[in-house]
Amino acid sequence: MTYDNILRLVDDPDIKEPIKFLREREIVHYQRFGDAIRVTQDNLNSKNFYAFNPSFDKGCERGVFKGQN
């Protein structure tokens, strides 16, 4: 990780502390994003979600949608 490489090179505490904070914040954001994806996937209604509903794309061939010529 880039933050770890910076921390290995720097001795100044005024630089190290903000870098440590940014590294911790990035880890927490990554974890929360993963949690949000899991919650979303657990609560999806497959009948209403277009990615899992093949009938959503019926009538759509070669980039031409229904009603278009």
Sequence and secondary structure as in RCSB ss.txt:
>XXXX:A:sequence
MTYDNILRLVDDPDIKEPIKFLREREIVHYQRFGDAIRVTQDNLNSKNFYAFNPSFDKGCERGVFKGQN
>XXXX:A:secstr
 HHHHHHHH   HHHHHHHHHHHHHHHHHHHHHHHHHHHHHHH  TTT GGG GGGGTT BTTB TT  
